[in-house]
Amino acid sequence: MPATEENQAKTSYKDWPNDAAFDASFTSPTPIELKVVGTFPPQLAGTLYRTGPGSYKVDSEKGEYARSHWFDGFSQLHRFQIVPDGSGSCRVYYTSRSQVDDLIERARKTGHLDGIITFGQKRDPCVSFFEKVKSVFQPSRPDSRIPGMANVAVTVRPNMPGMPKGTLTNLTDANQIQYSDINTLEPVGVTSQASLHPDLKACLHHSGNGPLSCAHARYDQVTGDLYNYNLNFGLSGGAYRIFKTSADTGKTEIIATIRGPGVKAAYIHSFFLTEDFIILCVWPLYFTGHGASVLWGRNIIDALKFNPHAQTKWYVVDRKGGRGQVVTFQSPAFFSFHTVNAFQEAKSEKGTVDILCDIIQYPDDRLMRNLYYENVLSTGSGRPPHESASPTFVRYKLAGVPMKGRIPKGKIRSAEIIKAVKGAGELPTLNPHYGTKKQRYTYGIVDRGYSSFVDGLGKIDLETNEITYWGKEPKPHTPGEAIFVSDGTDESEDAGYLLSVVLDGEKGTSYLMCLNARDMTEVARAEIDHAISITLHGTHVRDPVGC
């Protein structure tokens, strides 16, 4: 019996209370100082930003309105300012703000948010056929220019290229960009990729424009340039525009367009970046009805269908030399949310490199459907998500990629699996200095069967294939994504710390935890007197901060 199932058989996930991590309405627009237990090393000085769903229920004039899927919860921004105190430790200040006050107010007044396309909101079974047809031919993006109506809460980054200076940029998998004031956290603008380039407009029913993109844009660690894709639907399949936005000039150029026979529109949450290439991995979770099903169902999940018999396609694009799409690989079907890293290795064959791609993968797309609130809440009525296969860390090799010229599109090569580690966890992170380089360690949240959601953090050693855990003695503390911060010594790849927002399920309050990344032991925590969302993703920056 796998460890997850064995642990689940021994314990009840209802004994691991976590509801407060998913329905956290508390915010603090002004900084509050947190109680520090232990010592936050001065090397952590800077700011940790977190974004993600906060609360999901609204008391409306017509009764309670609730979101169905975790990814549709009402977005919040969180900021932890870590400030040296001059005595070898740091003080920690916490600020947070709702990003969708206008959206919540609409739900409060009307008791619904009909007309808005969501990730997975379940439709009212009482909605008539006529009303569904009407919603298709009169697609609604209510008040889309009002920042507080844009529920964009997957990734956050300060001063994204192409966006106004002094703002935090929030991205999701739609072609929608929300930006917030970096000091007050107040949402101040919402736009689309069309503000970066006219060929990147967001429109569900125009074959020349792309309504979808990638929440996990990639950045060149030397230049700061941004890379992403824009996906549009068409009767002949999908078209992916790969683009670059310069950190210096803010100008955007389209460096490749992937379209043609066999290119299908799929849900892709992240992609790969190496020193010279972008790799767009298109796993076979396809949009049905040429994308029109998104309009009919008003959500993403119901518009998708996984094809286990199709091949996963790996499109390799030259990001520096102007060659566009260079070569295509394929592998058996799988699904993924998160890529981890990718790097190049020179080949003995002159003029070629091997590309190694690390990814967290699943045999199918059940994970997406397991993330409904009824499943992840410890008091939920749904089945626990352990019934789906656990995630596997997989390293693929794309061999013999040419540094000059291109391989004809019809000559598709095979991607080879060279490493697989089961039980790898999710929301993978690593020492950012090892992005586009071969890394030994990867960190993530793990599910060992004690909880309806996750129950610890894990560190994978890719040399030994062993996983070291925080949370060896299980207790109902639910962690979020772990962000690696180097200690500045460069003594080893894991010389640094992990920052994670954790819910203490017994107390019903949260804390910011600091772990030693070498041995996964707790160094310090900063305690909050309230529960806050564990969020989805975040980033740590070392820029000077004030309080």
N, C-alpha and C positions, 0 to 999 in steps of 0.2 A: 504494500500500500504506500503511495507517495506520501511524503511528510505532511503536505497540506491536508490531505484527506485524513491522515492519522490524527493530526492535531484537532481537526474539526470533530472527529468522532469522540475525542476525549473531553472537549469543552463545548460550550454553547456560545455562538457569536453574540448572543444577547447579553452575555456577561462582560462584553467589551463595549461599554457605552461610547457612542461616537456622534450621536445626533447633533450635539452642539457645534461640531466642526462643519456641519453642512447647513445650519440655519442660524448663522451668526450675524445679527443685525447691528451689533455694537460698532460704533466708529468714534474716532477722536480727531476732529479737524485741527485741534491744537495739540502740540507735543506734550506727552506726559512721560515723566521719568519712571522707568521700571525698576523694580527691586532686583538686584543682581546677586545671585548665589554662586560663589566661586569667583574665578578671575577670567574676564574676557581679555585675551592677549592684545597688546597695542597693535600688533600686525593686522588686526581686524578693522582698524580705524577706517571709516567710510560709511557708506549707506547701502542698506539692503532694501530693495524694492520687491514687493510681491503683488501679484494680481490674480484674480480668480473669482469664482462665484462666492457670494456671501450668504445672504438669506435667500429663500425660495418661496416664501409664503407672504401674502398680503391680505390683511383684513379689509375687505371692500364693503361698499354700501350694499352689495348684493350677496354677501357671504364671503367665505375664504376663497381666494384665488391662489393656486399653487402651480409652480413649474413642475414638469415631470422628470426632466433629465438634468443631471448634475451640471452639464456644460451650459445649460440655459439659466442657471441661478443668476441672481442679480449681482452685477459686477461691483467689486470694491478694489481700491488701491491701498496698499499698506506700505509704510516706510519705517525702517528701524535705523536710527542714526546712532552710530557707535563711535563714541568720542573718548580719546585717552584722558584719564584723570590726573596724569602726572605722577602717579605712584605705582605704575606698572600694570594697571588694570584699565578698564574703560567703563564709562557710564553709557546707558542705553536709553534712548528716547523713542517713543512710539507715536506715530500719526497715521490716521486712516480716513478714508472718505468714500462714500458711495459714489459710483460713476453714473448711476441711472435714476436719479431722483425723479426726473420727468416721466420715465417709463413706469416707475413704481406708482407715481401719482395717477397716471392713466389707469393702471390696474385697480387702484383704490376707488376711483370714481366710477368705473364701468364694470368691474368684476371680470374683465377679460382683456386679452391682448390679441384679439383676432386680427388677421391680415399680416402679421409680422412673421417672416420666415425664421424658423428656429433650427436648432440642431436636432432636437428630438422630442419636442412637445407633442403629447398625445392629443389627437383631435377629439372634439366633443362628438360622441356617437349620435347625438341628436341633430347635428348639422345636416341640413337637407342637401340632396343632390344639386338642387338649383343654387344653393348658397356656395357649394364647392365650385360649380362652373363659374359663377359670378366672380369668385376670388381669383380664378385663373385669368379671366379676361380683364379684370380690373385689379391687377396685382398692386398691393398696398405696401408702401414703405413709409409709414406715417412719420411725419416730421423728421425725415432722415437727416436734415441739416441741423437739428438740435442736438448738441453734444450729449445731453442727459437722456436722450432716447436711444443711444447706440450702446448695445450690450456687447462690448468688445473686451474680452477678459481672459485671454490665453497667455500671451507673452507681453512683457513690458521692457522698454529700453529708453534711457535718456538720450536726447539729442540724436535721434535717428536721421541719417542722411536724407535730405529732401524735405524734412519737416521743420517747422519753426524752431529756432534756438530757444533754449530754456524750457523745453517741454518734455514730458514723458510720453512715449508713443506706445499705444496698446494695439495689438494685432490679434486677429482671429483667422479662421480659414475662409472667410468671405473677403471679397475685395472691398474692405471697409477699414478705415484707419481712424482711430480716435486719439486725440492728444490732450494732455492735461498739464496744468501749470506745475512746474517742477517744485515750487515752494508750497503752494496751497493744496495741491493734488486735485484741484477743481477741474472738471472737464471743460475745455475751452474751445474745442474744434472737432469736427468730424469731416472726413473727406474720403476719397477713393484713390486708387493708384493712377487714375487719370490726372491727378495733380502732379504726378511724377512724369508721365508720358501720355500723349493723347491716344495712343493705341492700347492703353490699359484701362479702358473704361469698364464700369461694372453694369452689366445689363443682362438679364436672364433670357431675353427674347430678341437678341440681335446677334447674328452669326459672327460679326466682326469684333465683338467685345467680350471680356471675360469676367464673369461674376464671382469666381472663386480664386483663392490664392493659398498661401502657406503661412500659418501662424509662426512657424519657426524660420524666419528669414536667416540667412547666413551672412557672416561678416568676415572680411579679410582682416586678419589680426595685425597686419603691418600697415595697411592703408586705411582701414576702417570702412572700406567700400561695402555697400549692401548688395546682396544677391537674393533674388526671389523668382517665383514664376507666377504667371497669370494664366488661368485656364478658362477657355470658352467652349461652349457646346456647339455642335453642328450636326447636320444630318449625316455627314460622312464620318463622324467620330469627334474626338477632342483635338484641341490645338493648345499646346503649352508654349507660351512666350517666356523665355528665360531672359531676365533683365538685370542690369547692374546700375546702381545709383552711386555716383562718386561722393565720397566724404568731403573732398576738397571743394568741388563746384556745386554739388547738389543736382547735377544733371544726370539724366537717366538715358541709357541706351539699351536696345533689345539686342542681345548677343546671339540668340538662336530661337527658331520657332520649330517645334517638334509637332508634325502633323503628317497625315497621309494614311495609306492602308495599314490596318492593324493598330493604329494609335487610338486608344479609347480614353474617354473622360473618366477618371477615377478619383476617389477621395484620398488625397495625399497630404499628410499633416507635417511632414518634414522630409528633407533631402540631404544629400552629401556635398561637401566641399573639400577639395584637396588643394595643394599648392597651385596646380595648373588647371584643374577640371571641376566641373559641376556634374554630379551624377544624379539624375532624376530616376528614381526607382518607382515604376508604376505597377503596384500589385493589383490583382484583378478584383477589386471592390469597385464595380462600375456603376455609374449613374444610368438609370433606366430611362427609356422614352426620350433619348437625346437631351436629357436635362429637364424636359417639360414636367416630369414627375415631381420635381421640386416645387413647382408652382401648384400642382394639384394637391400634394400632401402638406404643403407649407412647412416642411421640415426636411432635413438632410437624410436622416437615417432611413426613413421610409422610401426614399428615392434611390437607395443603394441596394445592389445585389452582388453577393460574392460568388465568383465562378471558380470552384476548386479544380476544374479541368483546364483552365486557361494557364498560360505562362506569365510569370512576372517578367516585365521588360525593364532593362537597365540602359538608359540613354546617357551616353557620356558626351559632355559638351566642353569644348575648349573655352575657357573663360578669359584667356589673355591674348591668344594669337589670332582671333578672328576666324577660326575654321568652322565655327558652328558645331553641329552634331558630328562627332568623330567616328563613333562606333556604337553598336548596340549589342547587348548581351541578354540572355534570358535564363530563367531558373524556374523550378516548379512553383506553384501557387503558394502564397502565404499572405498574411496581413500584418501590418505594423502601424503603430502610432509614431514611434520615435526612432530615428537614426541616432547613433552614438558618436561616431567619428569616422574619418576616412583618411588614408595617407597613401603616398606613392613609394614604390621601391624600384630602383633602376634594374633593368634586365641585362643579362649578358648579351642578348640580341640587341645590336646597336639600334638606337633610335626609338626604343620602346620602353614602357614602364608597366609594372603591375600595379593595379589599384586595389587596396584592401579596404573593404567597407564593413563597418561594425553596426549591427542593428538589433533591436529587440523585436522578435517576431512571434506570431501566433499561427496556428494552422487554419484559422478562419476568423470571422469578424464578430464573434459572440461577445467579446469584451465590450464593444460599443454599446450593446444592448444590456449588458450587465450593469451599466453605470446609471441606470434610472434610480431615482431616490428610493423607491420601494425596495431596491436590492442593496444599496450601500448603507442605508441607515440601520443601526443596530436594532431599532424598533420597527423596521420595515416589514411589510407584508409579503415581499417577494422572496424568491429563493436566493440563498447566498451565492455570490459569484464564483465560488471555488469550483463549481461544476464545469467550468470551462477550463481548457488547458492552460497551464501556467506558462509565463513568458520564458523564452529562450534567447540568450545572447548568442548571436551567430556572426561569424566573420566570413565574408565572401571574398574571393579573389577574382578580379577581372583582369585576365592575363593578356599581356602583349598589346597594350594601348599605344598607338603610334603618337610620337611627339611631332610628326610632320605628316601632312596629307590626311586622307580619310579612308575608312573602310566602307565599301558600298553598303547602302542600307539593307540590301537583300541578304547580305552575308552576316547572319546573326550568330554570335558565339555563345558559349555556355559559361555561366558564372559558377564557380566552384566553391563549395563549403569547405573551409579548412579548420574551423573551430566551432563548437557548440557547447554552451553551458546552460543547463536547465535551472529553473528557479531563479532567474537572474534579477527579477524585479522590474519596476517601471520608473518613469521619469528619470532616465539615466543622465548622469553628469560626470564630469572628469575635471582634472586639473586643466584649466583653460590654456595654459602654456603648451599643452600637448595636443591642442587642436591642429589637425592636418599632420600630426606626427604619430608614430607608433607609441601607444600608451600601454601601460601594464595594468592600471587600475580603473575601474568604473564603479560608480556609486548609484544607488537607487532605493526607492521604497520597495518593501517586500511584503508578501502575503504568505504566511506559513500556516494559515488555517485557524488562527485564534479569533479573528475578527471578521465582520461582514465586509470590511474594506481592506485596510493594510494594518500590519502589526509590528513593523520595525524598519530599520535601514540596513542595507547590505553593501559590502565592499567586495567586488569580484577581483581576484588575482588571476589575470589571464595567463600567467606562466604556470600556475599550479591548478587552475580551475577551481580553487576553493573560494568559499564565500564566508566572510567574517561579518557578524551581525552586531548592531546595537539593539538591545532589547533581548539579550540572551535569556533573562529571567522574565517571562512574559507578564506584563501588567498593562492595563488598558490605557496606554498612551499612544495616540495616533499621530504619526509624523507626516509632514509634507515633504516636498522635494528638498533634497540636500544640495546646497550650493557650496562648492569648494573655493576656499580662499587660501592662497599660498602664504606661507610664513616668511617668504622673501629670502630664505637661505639657499634654496635650490640644492639642498643636500640629497634629496631623493624626490621622486615623482609625488610621493604621498606626504611630503613635508608641508603640512598645512592643517587647515581646520574645515569642518563642515558646519554650515548654519542651516537649521531646519526649524520651522514653526510647528509646535507639537501641542495637541490637545490632551490634557489630563482628564480622562473620562470620568474618573472618580470624583474629582473636585468640580468638574465642569468649567475649568479655566484653562488658559493657554500659556505657553512660554516659548521664548526664542532660545533654542538649545545650541550650544557650541560643542562639537565633538573633536577630539584629536583624530585626524584622518588616518594616522598610522595604525592605531589599535582600536578605533571605534569606541573609545571611552569618553564619557562626558567630562568636559572641562569646566563649563559654566552654563548658567541659564539666566534669562531675564524674564521675570514673572509678570504676567498681566492679570489684573483682577477680573477679567471677563474672558469669555470664549470668543475667539476670532476664527475666521475661516482658515483652513490649512492651505487654501489657494491652489493654483495650478503650477505657475512658473514664476521665476524671479531672476534678479541679477544683483550682483554686488559691485559697487564702484568705489574707487579710492579717492575720488575728488574731494577736496575740502568741503565740509558740511558745517552748517550752523544749526543752532537749536532754538 
